[in-house]
Amino acid sequence: MSPSPPESPASGPAPGPMPASGPAPATGPRPEPGPATGPEPAPAPIRLLIVDDDPLVRAGLRLMLGGGSSGIEIVAEASDGAEVAALVDRHRPDVVLMDIRMPTVDGLAATEQLRRREDAPEVVILTTFNADEHVLRALRAGAAGFVLKDTPPAELVAAVRRVAAGEPVLSPVVTAQLIEHVAGSGRDGRRVRAGALLDRLNDREREVAIAVGQGRSNAEISAALFMSVATVKAHVSRILTKLDLNNRVQIALLAHDAGLLD
């Protein structure tokens, strides 16, 4: 009997039971992992220029405002309004904290010069008076508000932050008090001029101007007038453009002068 042929190398033990059917493993390249996420970068500090002719006042403001946790960087100081334009050109501050009474060029004239610039920084008036004709004139020139020199440090920091964010630091009540204090015999003339300016607005813009004069935020105006916040912002922007105004404080002053807040 002839010997059996050798076993083929391909042969092997009988296959076992097949595994249960299921979804086929995914094929193709795996998705690339997204970029690694980390903490959000800290916002850039608010760049502040301090203008006051009293070196002790400047030193105190530097201590109150220049701390690392304040989010404010004091980029320069000036002792007179005559120095402001050059320092703004050199340091590009976001906010100028401006004293009114200075020997050569006062804060009012310096504010008027600054606010005529296309790239004007915001201006906050620093004063010892809360019912001063010069304060009101500075607000009409485009200052975003004023703070008293004895304002507590935390409130002063908050005021600089609000102005840097485009919000005024002046309540309608204080605005009204200022206007009443210095109204004098010019009230009728201001009312006529303010009314003529506001006549340039359409009805909706006029409603928004009155609400701004009442001290309402964009969200509050949105709820009161049944429009989106974006629409409110658009109306405010158009009012500023139509009336050649700098900020919401000037809208409030105009509404008050026109007698719309009485």
C-alpha positions as CSV (number, residue, x, y, z in Angstrom):
1,M,0.0,0.0,0.0
2,S,1.5,3.3,-1.0
3,P,2.2,5.9,1.6
4,S,-0.3,8.9,2.0
5,P,0.7,12.1,0.4
6,P,2.2,14.7,2.8
7,E,-0.3,17.2,4.2
8,S,-0.5,20.5,2.3
9,P,1.0,23.4,4.1
10,A,-2.3,25.4,3.6
11,S,-4.3,22.8,5.4
12,G,-4.9,23.1,9.1
13,P,-7.4,22.3,11.8
14,A,-11.0,22.6,11.0
15,P,-12.3,26.2,11.4
16,G,-14.2,26.9,14.6
17,P,-17.6,28.6,14.7
18,M,-17.9,32.0,13.0
19,P,-18.3,35.0,15.3
20,A,-21.7,36.6,15.5
21,S,-22.4,39.2,12.8
22,G,-22.2,42.9,13.8
23,P,-21.3,46.2,12.3
24,A,-18.2,46.2,10.4
25,P,-15.3,48.2,11.9
26,A,-15.0,51.7,10.5
27,T,-12.6,52.1,7.7
28,G,-10.8,55.0,6.2
29,P,-8.6,57.7,7.9
30,R,-9.5,58.8,11.4
31,P,-10.5,62.5,11.8
32,E,-7.7,64.8,12.7
33,P,-7.9,66.0,16.3
34,G,-8.9,69.6,16.7
35,P,-6.5,72.3,17.9
36,A,-5.8,72.1,21.6
37,T,-7.9,74.5,23.6
38,G,-6.6,76.5,26.4
39,P,-7.6,79.4,28.6
40,E,-8.9,82.5,26.8
41,P,-6.2,85.2,26.4
42,A,-6.6,88.1,28.9
43,P,-8.1,91.2,27.4
44,A,-5.7,94.0,26.6
45,P,-5.5,96.6,29.5
46,I,-7.3,99.9,29.1
47,R,-4.8,102.5,28.2
48,L,-5.2,105.6,30.4
49,L,-3.8,109.1,30.3
50,I,-4.1,111.2,33.5
51,V,-4.2,115.0,33.2
52,D,-4.0,117.1,36.3
53,D,-1.8,120.0,37.4
54,D,-1.5,118.7,41.0
55,P,1.3,116.1,41.3
56,L,-0.3,114.7,44.5
57,V,-3.6,114.1,42.8
58,R,-1.8,112.4,39.9
59,A,0.2,110.2,42.4
60,G,-3.1,109.2,44.2
61,L,-4.8,108.4,40.9
62,R,-1.8,106.3,39.8
63,L,-2.0,104.3,43.1
64,M,-5.8,103.8,42.8
65,L,-5.9,103.0,39.1
66,G,-2.6,101.4,38.2
67,G,-2.9,98.1,40.1
68,G,-2.4,94.9,38.3
69,S,-6.0,93.7,39.0
70,S,-7.6,96.9,37.7
71,G,-7.2,96.0,34.0
72,I,-5.9,99.6,33.5
73,E,-2.5,100.7,32.3
74,I,-1.5,104.3,32.9
75,V,0.5,105.1,29.8
76,A,1.3,108.7,30.6
77,E,0.6,111.7,32.8
78,A,0.3,115.4,32.0
79,S,0.2,118.5,34.2
80,D,-1.5,120.8,31.7
81,G,-4.0,120.6,28.8
82,A,-1.3,121.9,26.5
83,E,0.6,118.6,26.7
84,V,-2.4,116.4,25.9
85,A,-2.4,116.3,22.1
86,A,1.2,115.2,21.9
87,L,0.8,112.5,24.5
88,V,-2.3,111.2,22.8
89,D,-0.3,111.0,19.5
90,R,2.5,109.2,21.3
91,H,0.7,106.8,23.6
92,R,-2.7,106.2,22.0
93,P,-4.8,106.1,25.2
94,D,-8.3,104.6,25.2
95,V,-9.4,107.0,28.0
96,V,-8.2,110.4,29.2
97,L,-9.0,111.4,32.8
98,M,-9.0,115.2,32.5
99,D,-8.9,117.8,35.2
100,I,-10.7,121.1,34.3
101,R,-8.8,123.9,36.0
102,M,-5.2,124.0,34.7
103,P,-3.0,127.0,34.3
104,T,-2.2,127.2,30.5
105,V,-4.8,125.1,28.6
106,D,-7.7,124.0,30.8
107,G,-9.5,120.7,30.5
108,L,-12.4,122.2,28.6
109,A,-10.3,123.5,25.8
110,A,-8.3,120.2,25.7
111,T,-11.5,118.1,25.6
112,E,-12.8,120.2,22.7
113,Q,-9.6,119.7,20.8
114,L,-9.5,116.0,21.5
115,R,-13.1,115.3,20.6
116,R,-12.6,116.9,17.2
117,R,-10.1,114.2,16.2
118,E,-11.3,111.2,14.2
119,D,-9.5,108.8,16.5
120,A,-10.5,110.6,19.7
121,P,-10.1,108.8,23.0
122,E,-12.9,108.9,25.4
123,V,-12.7,111.7,28.0
124,V,-13.8,111.6,31.6
125,I,-13.8,114.9,33.5
126,L,-12.2,114.9,36.9
127,T,-13.5,117.6,39.2
128,T,-14.2,118.7,42.7
129,F,-17.6,120.1,41.7
130,N,-20.8,118.3,40.7
131,A,-22.7,121.4,39.6
132,D,-20.1,123.3,37.6
133,E,-20.8,125.1,34.3
134,H,-17.4,124.0,33.0
135,V,-18.4,120.3,33.5
136,L,-21.6,120.8,31.5
137,R,-19.6,122.5,28.7
138,A,-17.2,119.6,28.6
139,L,-20.1,117.2,28.3
140,R,-21.5,119.2,25.5
141,A,-18.0,119.1,23.9
142,G,-18.1,115.3,23.9
143,A,-16.8,114.1,27.3
144,A,-18.3,110.8,28.2
145,G,-19.0,111.8,31.8
146,F,-17.4,113.1,35.0
147,V,-16.2,111.8,38.3
148,L,-15.4,113.7,41.5
149,K,-11.9,113.7,42.9
150,D,-13.1,112.1,46.1
151,T,-14.7,109.1,44.3
152,P,-13.8,105.8,46.0
153,P,-11.1,103.8,44.2
154,A,-13.4,100.9,43.1
155,E,-16.0,103.3,41.6
156,L,-13.2,105.2,39.8
157,V,-11.9,102.0,38.3
158,A,-15.5,101.0,37.3
159,A,-16.0,104.4,35.7
160,V,-12.9,104.1,33.5
161,R,-14.0,100.6,32.5
162,R,-17.5,101.7,31.6
163,V,-16.3,104.6,29.5
164,A,-13.8,102.4,27.7
165,A,-16.7,100.1,26.8
166,G,-18.6,103.0,25.3
167,E,-21.0,103.6,28.3
168,P,-21.5,107.1,29.8
169,V,-20.6,107.7,33.5
170,L,-23.4,110.2,34.2
171,S,-26.9,109.6,35.3
172,P,-29.8,111.5,33.8
173,V,-30.6,112.9,37.3
174,V,-27.1,114.5,37.5
175,T,-27.4,115.7,34.0
176,A,-30.7,117.4,34.8
177,Q,-29.2,119.0,38.0
178,L,-26.3,120.3,36.0
179,I,-28.5,121.9,33.4
180,E,-30.9,123.4,35.9
181,H,-27.9,124.8,37.9
182,V,-26.4,126.7,35.0
183,A,-29.5,127.2,32.8
184,G,-29.8,131.0,33.3
185,S,-31.3,133.0,30.6
186,G,-30.1,130.7,27.8
187,R,-32.7,128.0,28.3
188,D,-35.2,129.2,25.7
189,G,-32.5,129.5,23.0
190,R,-31.2,126.0,23.8
191,R,-34.7,124.5,23.6
192,V,-35.3,126.0,20.2
193,R,-31.9,124.8,18.9
194,A,-32.4,121.3,20.4
195,G,-35.9,121.1,18.9
196,A,-34.7,122.0,15.5
197,L,-32.0,119.3,15.7
198,L,-34.4,116.6,16.9
199,D,-36.8,117.4,14.0
200,R,-34.2,115.7,11.8
201,L,-35.1,112.4,13.3
202,N,-37.9,110.1,12.3
203,D,-40.5,109.0,14.9
204,R,-38.7,105.8,15.9
205,E,-35.3,107.6,16.2
206,R,-37.0,110.2,18.4
207,E,-38.4,107.6,20.7
208,V,-34.9,106.0,21.0
209,A,-33.4,109.5,21.7
210,I,-35.9,110.1,24.5
211,A,-35.2,106.6,26.0
212,V,-31.4,107.4,25.9
213,G,-32.1,110.6,27.7
214,Q,-34.0,108.7,30.4
215,G,-30.9,106.8,31.1
216,R,-32.1,103.4,29.7
217,S,-29.7,100.8,28.5
218,N,-29.9,99.2,25.0
219,A,-31.6,96.2,26.6
220,E,-34.1,98.3,28.4
221,I,-34.9,100.3,25.2
222,S,-35.3,97.1,23.3
223,A,-37.9,95.8,25.8
224,A,-39.8,99.1,26.0
225,L,-39.9,99.8,22.3
226,F,-40.3,96.1,21.1
227,M,-37.2,96.0,18.9
228,S,-34.1,94.0,19.0
229,V,-30.9,95.2,20.8
230,A,-29.2,95.3,17.4
231,T,-31.9,97.6,16.1
232,V,-31.5,99.9,19.1
233,K,-27.8,100.1,18.5
234,A,-28.4,100.9,14.8
235,H,-30.9,103.7,15.7
236,V,-28.4,105.2,18.3
237,S,-25.7,105.1,15.6
238,R,-28.0,106.9,13.1
239,I,-28.9,109.5,15.7
240,L,-25.3,110.3,16.4
241,T,-24.6,110.6,12.7
242,K,-27.6,112.7,11.8
243,L,-27.1,115.1,14.6
244,D,-23.3,115.1,14.5
245,L,-23.0,114.0,18.1
246,N,-20.2,112.2,19.9
247,N,-21.9,109.9,22.4
248,R,-25.0,109.0,24.3
249,V,-24.4,111.8,26.9
250,Q,-24.9,114.4,24.1
251,I,-28.1,112.7,23.0
252,A,-29.4,112.9,26.6
253,L,-28.4,116.6,26.9
254,L,-30.2,117.3,23.6
255,A,-33.3,115.5,24.7
256,H,-33.3,117.5,28.0
257,D,-32.7,120.8,26.3
258,A,-35.6,120.1,24.0
259,G,-37.9,119.6,27.0
260,L,-38.6,115.9,26.1
261,L,-37.7,114.7,29.5
262,D,-39.9,117.1,31.5
